Amino acid sequence: MTLDYAPENGRRETYFIATELMNVLPPEIQSEVKWSRLYTAIIRRGNVTFLWRIKVYDSGPGGLSTKTALACAEKAKRLWVRVSWQDRKGYAPYLAPGDFGEPQWAKHTFEELLDKAF
């Protein structure tokens, strides 16, 4: 998980923490952070690997975005899908028209991708 935190000076900072540590943060910090989940993703054409950051909202306008994006990410773990935003319906997965086989992942570790992305 990632968290975005803007302390009193107003400068937003991003931190990466293990999911199991989320609940041990002090309440004053928990109430101020914005959570995200990171997924390693790939664009088949060109074999471009990237990190898909899904902001996690419990409710409100962002709730639909979170719910549908996480569902797409779960489906993409098993199948080749293209993800597209559908106004007022959230993200929708579109199944690939054929069998593209296993993804050809770049030879980068997750940590290396984090270094490049942030």
N, C-alpha and C positions, 0 to 999 in steps of 0.2 A: 504494500500500500504506500501511497505517498500522502503527505499532508502539506497543505499550503497554510502558512501561519504568518499573520501580519501583527507583530508586536506593536507596542505603543508608538514606536517611531514611524509606523506606517509602511515600512519596507517589507513587502511580501517575500518570504523565503520558502523554498521547497525542501522537504526532508523525505527520506525514504526509511520506512520502518517496517518491521515484521508485523503481520496482521495480528498476531497474538499479543502484541504490546499496546494495541489501540486502547484497551480499557484500563491500562495502568497509568496513563497520562493524567496529570492533575486536572480536576474539573474545569478550572479557569482556562486551561489550554484547550481542552476538548470542546468547550463551547465556542471557541474562536477559530477552529481549524476547518478547512474544506478538504474532504477526503477524495482520493482518486485511486483507481486501480489501473495497473499497467499490464498490457498484454503484448507479447511479441507477435507481430503480424508480418505478412509477406504479400507483395504484389507479384503475381505470377509472371507477368510480362516484365522481363528484365531482372527477375529475382531480387527485387528490392526489399530488404528487411527493415522494419521500422517498429517503433513502440506506439501502440494505440493507448492513449490516456483517456480513461472514462471517468468523468467526475461523478462522485457518488452523492446523490441528494436523497434524503429520506422522504421528502414530500415537496409540495409546491410545484412550480412550473418545471423544475428540473427532474422531478420524479419520473416522468414519462421517458425522458431521455436516458436516465440511468437504467430503468427497468428494461427497456427495449435494447439498449446497447449491450448490457450484460447478457441478455438472452442471445443476441447475435454472436457475441464472443464465445459463448458456450457451444453454439451450433458450429462455429468455425473451427472448434477443436477437433471435430469429427469429419467435416465436409468442406469442400471448397465453396466459399460463398463470397458474394459481393454485397457490401452493406451500403444502404442508401437511406437518407433521411426522407421520411414521408410526412409532410406538413400535418400537424395535429394527430398523427398516428405514431410518431416516434421513428426509430430506426427499423428497417425491414431487411432481412437477409434474402438474397436471391441466389438460389442454388446454381452452381456451374452447369452448363449444358452438356458436359461430358466428364469422363474420368481423367483427371490430369495427373493421377498418381500422387506419390508422396511429395511434399514440398522440398525444394532444394534450398535448405537454410544456409545462410552465410556462416562462415567459420568464426563468428564472434560469440563470446560468452554474453550472458545477460548483463554482467557488470560492464563489459566493454561497450555494449549498446547504451547503457546508462551514461557512461562517460561521454559518448558522442552526442547524446541527446541533451544532456544538461551540463 
